[in-house]
Amino acid sequence: MTLRTQKIVPVILYALVCAFVVPAQTSETRDGIENGKIVERRTLEFPPYDSKPETRREFKKDEYEAAISDQFSAERIVYSSNGFKVVAYLYGPKTAGDKLPVIVFNRGGYIRGEIAHELAVIFHRLSKQGFLVLSPLYRGSAGANGKDEVGGGDLSDLINVIPLIRSLPAADGNNIFLYGESRGGMMVYQAIRDGFPANAAATYGSFSDFDGLVSAHSAQYLPLLRSIWTDYDTRRGEINERRSAIKWVEKLNVPLLLMHGGADRTLDPMQTIKFAERLQTLKKPYELIIYSGDNHSISMNQIHRDGRAAAWFRKHLKK
């Protein structure tokens, strides 16, 4: 789903380890704790740049050190989501002054550990443009309980950041934006479909046709899917449709910025092009950028990628 994944598992595999579960969208969890309530909060500690090979691979040292400087606040938050305690990162300038608009960054991949060091530079780029950044990691990751279903019940963990944001004194709850990488883009599309109050959204390297992803790698992945769902062959349409925004474009009423690497070997960029064609046909507001020759995470143009997303969000700020 994203190039920053565990080496022992193929990248696309992360997109496929999921189950069909419709998330409950209640204001209170089964244990009586309100959704979005912060139950734990602490300052994040970042490892030295040279201690993490994945950080060295993705970012330059000066970028990383600027991102973890004492001019910015980085916190690890545990919040309630439908009976689970899940983790999110909160990042922003220490001296903000006025309330800041919020970017909800949806990471790629399947179950992850603590990955703040992998995301800090992206957060820094966005925050420098005048935003708070909140990034839910979803159930099952970073030591949280629950099971990540890649667009099933874990979608609630994204939906439930809404009351969390509105509880933050520094956050402008009237200006919330969604940003998704790879699997995170699928989460963005589902959240919009289900009424997430975003002004605008941006994605990169994200699939909009789950069946197309599966079919392109059927020899490798159909055995896996049949092991996850013993009735996968009879329920395939049902499972795929939930995770395929191309099937319900008419429900996407938020301005979308779609970005994709033209040489993406993980996910055919034609998926995003066809998705844009459907948006065009339905006269939905969108922009499409294909970075010729670039990869799944658009790593060769990552500064432009994040800058373009920030500009898209600023364009859709409410006064």
N, C-alpha and C positions, 0 to 999 in steps of 0.2 A: 504494500500500500504506500509505503514511503521508503526512500533509500536508507533511512536511519532505522533499520530493523535488525533483529538478531540474525547473525549470519547462518545459523543452522536451519532457518526456515525460509523458503523462497518468498520473495516480496509479495507476490500476488496471493500467496496462501493466507495472508492476514485478512484479505477481503472475503475469504471463503469460509472462515471458521465462524459461523454465525447460526442463529436460530430464529424462527418466525414467532416473535412474541410482541404483541401490541402493548406499548407502555401505558400504564395507568397515568392519568393526568389529574391527580387529586391535589388539593391544597394541604392535606395533612397525611402523614404516613401512617402505616398500621401500628407503629409504636407510639403514636401521639405527638411526635416531633414534627413541627411544620417543615414542609419542603423548602429547601434553600436556607435553612437556619444554620449559621456557622456554629460548629461544636468544638472546633480546635483551630488555632491560628498561630503561626510562628514564622519568624524570619528565615528565608532560605539561605543556606550556605552553599557556595559554589566551589567546586574543586579547581585546582590550578589548571591552567590551559593545557600544559604539556602532559597532564595525567590522563587525559581522555582522548584516545585516538579519533573517535568519531567527531569530536569538536575540532580537532586539528584538520580533519578532512573537509569539514563543511565551512569553517570560518577562519579568518586571519586572527592572529593573536591580538592585535590592537582593537579589532571589533569586539572580541570577547571581553577583553579587559574593560572597555568602555561600557559594555552592557552590565557588568557586575560591579561598577563603581558605586561609591556611596552617594552619588547624585540621584540614584534611582532606588526605589523600594521594591523588594521582591519577597513575596510571602507564599507560604504553603498553607492552604485553607482546607479543612475538612468540613463538609456540609452534608445535610440530610437530603436524601433523595429516595422517596418511596420505600422507606424502611432500611435503606443502606446508608453507610457513611462513606462518602466518596471524596476524592481529592481534586483540587483545582489549584492552579498557580495564579497569583495576582501580581501584576507588575505595573509600575508607573513612576512618574517623577515625585521626589520627596516634597517639593515645594510647588504644588499645583495651583494653589489659589482658588480659582473658580472650580465648580464641578466639571468633570471631564467626560466627554463621550466615551463609550465603552466598545472595544472590539472583543468579541468572544472568539478566540482562536481554537479551532478544532483540529487536533493533531491527527496524523495518519497512523497506520499500523494497528496491530491487535493488542494483546496484553503487554504493557510496558512497565518498567520499573520507574525509578525517579529519573526524569529526563529534563529537568529544568536547565541543565547545562547545554543541552542540545537546542533548546528553544530560546535561550536568553537573548541571542543576537537578533532574532526575528522580533521578539518582544521590544527590544531596544529601538529598532528601526521604526516600529509602529508608534511607540510611546513618544519618541522625539517629535512626531508629527502632531502631538497634542491629545493623545488617547491614553486611557487606562486599558490594560489588556488582561482579560480573564480567560484562562484556559482549563476547561474541565478534562480530566484524564479518563473518566468513565469507570464504572464498577469493575473490580478485578485487577486494576492497575495501581501501581505505587503503594502497594500494601492494603488497598481497600478491599472490603468484602464484596460478595456478589459475583455474577458471571457476565463477562462482556459478550454480548450477542451481535455485535457489529450492526447496529441498526434495529435491534429488537428492544428489549426492556431498557437497555442502556440509553436509548433516546431520551428517557425521562431525566437522565443526569444532565443533559443539555437543556431541556425545557426548564428544569428546576433551578437553573442559574438566574432566572428572571427575578424571583423574590430575593435571591442573594444580592444581585446587583442593586436592587432598590433599597436594600438595607445598608449599603455602603455610603457614608457621608460624602466621599469624593466623587461618586459616580453620578452622571447625568442619566437618569432612567428613561428620559425621553429620546435619547440618542444612543441606540444600541445597534451594533453591526455584527454580522457573522462572517468569519473568514475560515475556510477549510482547506486542508491539504489532503489529497488522495482520499482515503476512507472518510476523512473529516468533511470532505465536500458532500459526500452522500448524506452525512448527518445533517449538514446545513440544509440540503434540499428537503429532507423529511421534516425538519423543524419548521421551515417556511410553510410547507404543506399543512402542518398541524397548528399554524397560527402564531408562531414565534414572532413577537413584535419588533422585527428588525427593520430599520430604515432601508438598508441595502445589504448585499452580500457579495462575497468574492470567493472563488475557488481556484485551485490549480492541481492538475494531474488527477482530477476526480472522475470517477465513473458515474454514468447516468443510465447505463444499461447493464444490469447485473448478468442477465442471460448472455449478452454479447461477450462479456468478460469470461464467463464459464465456457462458452462455445469455442472461443479462441484457444483455449487450453484444455479441451475436453479429455484428451487421452491422459493428461496428468492429474486433472482435478475431479473428474466425475467419480472416480473411486472414493475420493475423500468425501465428497458431498453425500454419496450413498452411505458412507459410514456415519455421517452426522445425522442424517435423516433416513431411516430405513425405508420410508415411503417417499423419498425425494422424487422419484420418477413420476409419481402420481400427483405430487404437490408442487412440482417444479414451478409452474406458472404462478402460483400463490406466493411462494417464497421469493421468487425473483421480482415480482411486481412491486412489493413493498419497498424494495431497495433500488428501484429503477425510475428515476425522475422523468425519463423520456416517456413513461407510460401515463403520467399525470401532469404534464406541463401546464395545463389549464389552471392548476391549483397553485402555481407559483406566481404570486402577485407582488414580488419584491424585485427591484432592479438588481440584475445579476452581472457581475464581471467574471468571465470565464477565461482562464489562462491554461495553456498546455504547452509542453515541450514537443517540438515537431519530430524529434528523434526518440521519443519515449518508447522504450522497449517493454515496459511494464504494462502500459495501457495504451492501446491504439488511439492516437490523437483524433482519428476520425469520429470516435465516440462524442467528443466535445463539439466537433464541427457539426455533426448531425443534430446534436442537442440544440446548438445555436440556430440551426435551420428551423427546428420546431418552434423555438421562441420567436423567430422572425415571422413564421407563418401566422402565429397567434398574436402578433404585434405586441409582444411582451418587451419591456425595457431591458436591454442587455448590451454588453460589449464583449467582443471576442478578440483575444490576442494569442497567436501561435508563435512561439519562439523557435524559429527555424534552427534545427541542429541541436537543440537543447534536450535535456533528459527529463526523467519523471518529476524530479523536484525543481526543475528549472534552475539548477545550481549555478549555471554559467551566467545567468541573468537575475540572480536572486535579489540583488539590491533594487533593480528596476521593478521586479515582480512585487516586492513589498511596498515600494514607493507608489507603484500604480494602484495597489489596493488602498493605501492610505488616501490617495487623491480621490479615488472613487467614493470612499466613505465621506470625505470632506464635502464632496459635491452634493451629498444627500443629507447633510446636517439640517436639523430642524432649528429654526430660530427660537 
